[in-house]
């Protein structure tokens, strides 16, 4: 039975505050599951189960799916769409309010995150996983096309920003599929893309990720200001100290945050750490 008919029969009404746009195309669902490279040995955490169409496609390929859904009005819909899917469990909770450590303790092994993320919550979910998860090995996420381009941007481009550098230190992000808006119900106002982020150990020898992230946030706190000014504001450095850490990192004194590669941010975080340790 068509998804629209199932939703109508159960009297489901879309809630704008949850940014709900469900995938209806069977080929697209199968493609996303395939792009995630999950096998019968994998546990998958799905964020935003929706009508369960992606959940079912993923469950066919993996050992277990734990899905998080905030809208309890979808319960009767999911009882039908996931009927007979014994390896999928839906948790009706706000994923952003869930304790990541407790979730990982429950899973007890590495897992893959798959999600068709509502646009309003995309960045918070990604940052929660990037900063808190210890056992997540891969994210395969459907996001607004503009966000996908930001996640995968190169330095010194308009799309490059704080989230790019934050993800880039612990993951390799690639756009693996472009998805036109007419593949969703209801049809959103923008096109989407599937981004795959393979998680890896911190790059370039970075050990203090908290400091690295603070440096990145500082660099993009005010894009109109130079790194020198942003470092002075965020770390309380004098101008001479801010210029010193830039010189130590081989960065031009007039540089702005968007011109720094992930590697350069790593070098800058080392220099900032050295200076604060001497203070």
N, C-alpha and C positions, 0 to 999 in steps of 0.2 A: 504494500500500500504506500502511496506517495506521502512524503513527510508532511506536506501541507494538510492533507486529509487527516492524518493522525493528530496534528496539533489542533485542528478545528474540532475534531470529535471529542477531544478532552477539554475543550473550552479554554485552551491556553492563549494568553494574551502577552505579547512582547512587552517587556519592561525597559523603557528607554534608559533608565539609570544604570542598567546592567550592560548596555551596549551589545545586545544580542543579535548576531547575524549567523545563521546556521548554514553549514555546507550541505548542499543537496546532491551534488554530482558524484555518482559512484566511482567514476574513473579518477576524479580528483582525490577522493578519500583514499582509494587504493594507492595512489601515487604518493601521498603524504606519508602513509604507513611505510611504503617502500623506501622513501628518502631517509627515513629515520634509521634504517638498517637494523631494526630490532629482530631478534631471533627468539626461538622457543625457550631460550635461557634467560631472557631479559624481563625485568620488572619495569613497567612504564607508569609514570605519574602524569596524569592528564589534568590540566588546569582549565576549567571552564568546559564541562561536559556537554552543556547545551542539550540538544535532542538525542545525543548518544550515537550519532552517525559515525563520527570519527572513532569513538570508543570501540564500536563493533569492528571496524576495519582494522584497528590496531590489535584488538584482542585475538584476532585470527592469526596473528604472527608472533605474539609474545606469550610469556608464561603467565603474567598477571598484570592487570591494570587497576590502579587506584586512582579514581577520578574525583576531582573536587568541583562541586557546583554550588553556587550561592543561592540560586532561585529554587525554593522548595515547590513552587507551582509546577515544576517539571517532573515531579515524582511519578504521576500516572503515565506521562508520556514515556519516561525511561523504562518503566515496568514493561511497556509494550515493545519499545525499540530494542531493548537489551534482553528480551525474553530468550532464554536458552543460552545466554552467554554466561557461562559459569565462572569464568576467570576474571570477571570485571566487578569491582566494588565501587559504588558511588557514595561519597561522603558529602553530605549537605552542610558544608561549612565554607566560610570565606577563607580562601587559601592564604591571603595576606595576614590573617589573624592566627594562622597555625604556626606552632613552634617547629622550626625546621629540624632541630636536633631530635625532637621527639618523633617526628615523622621518619627520619632516617634510622632511628633506633628500631622503630616498628618494622621497617622494610628489611633491615639487617644486611643489606648488600648494595652494590652499585645499582643505579637505575638511570633510565632515560626519561627526560621530560618532553612531552608532546602537548602542544596547546594551540587552539585557535583563540588567541587572546583578544578580549574586548579592547578597543583602542585606548580607552581612558586609563587602563591599568597596565599597559604594556611595559613601560619603563620600571614602575615599582616591582613588578613580578620578576623581570630580568635581573634587576639589581639585588633583590632578595636572594635569588638563587646564586648569583655570581659571588655575593659577599658572604652568604651564610652556609650554603650547601657544601658538604664534604664528600659526598658519595655520588653526586650527579656527574655522569660522564659525557652527557650530550644533551643539548636542547634543540628541538626542531619545532619552530614556532611560526604560526601564521600571524603576520603583523601588517599594519598599514604600510604601503609601499614606501612612503617617505621615511618611516622609522627603519625599515629594512636598509635603505640606502645610508642612513646615519650609522647603523650598526657596522656596516662593512666599508665605510668611507676611508679614504686615505687622508693623511695630514695635508694641511694647506688647501683644503677644498671647503666649500660652504657647508657641506653636510657633516664635516668632522666636528665632533664635540666631546663633551665629558663622558657620555656613555660609550662612545667609540673607544676612547683610551682606557676606560675602566674595564670593558669587556676584553679588549685586546691584550691585556697583561696576563690573562688566565685562560684565554680561549681563542680559537680561530673561527671567525664568522664568515659565512658565505651565503649569498642569495642562491638558492637551489631551484626556485620556481617562482615565476610571476603568475599572479592569479587575478583575472579580471573580475570586476565587481558583480557581474551577472551570474557568478557561480554561487552566490549566497542568497538566502531567504531570511528576512527581507533584504532587498538589494541596498548595500551601503552607498555612501556618496563618493567613495574613493576606491581605487584598486588596492590589492594586497600583494604580499609576497611571502614565501616560505623561507625562513632563515635557519640555517643549521649552524650551531655553535658547538664545536668540539672542545671540551674542557681539557686543559693541560696544566701541569705545574707552572707556577709563576715564572715568567720568562726573564731573561737578562739578569739572572742572579738576584732578583728582588726577593727579600725575605720579610720585610716590613710592609705588608700590603696596606695596612691602615694608613701609614705615612704616605705611601704612593698615592692612594686615593685622595688623601687630603691635599696633596700637591696638585693633582689633576683638578679637583674641585676649585682650588684656589686659582688655577690658571684660567678657568672658564667662568669665574665668579662675575667678571665684567669683561666681556669680549672687546670692549672699546679701549680697555686699559692694557698697557704693556705688562709682561710678566713681572718686571721689577715692581711696578705699583701693586699688582695683585699679591705678590709674595709679601710685600711690606704690610698690606692690610690683613692678610690671613695669618701670618706667622709673627707679626710684630717686629720684623727686621728693620734695621736702618737701611737707607738707600745703599750705603756702602756694602752692607752684608748681603743684600739682595743681589747686587751686581757681582759680588764675590762668588756666590753659588752658581750664578749663570756662567761666569768665566771658568769656574772649575768644571762645568758640564760642557764647555765648548759651545755655548749658546750666545747669540748676539744680544747685546744689552737692550736693544730696541724690539726684540722678538715678542710676539704674542702667542698665547697658548695654542691656537689652532695650527701653528706652523710646526709644532713638535710632534715627532713620531712617538710611538709607544716606547721605543728604545731610549729616545732622548728624555722622555718623562722618567724612565727608570734611572737614568744617570742623574737627572735633577733631584730625584728623591734621595739618592745616595748623598749628594752634596748638601741638601737641606738637613739630612740626618747627621752628617758630620759636623755641621755648624752648630746645630742645637745641642749636640753631645758635648761640644767644647764650652758652651755657654754656662 
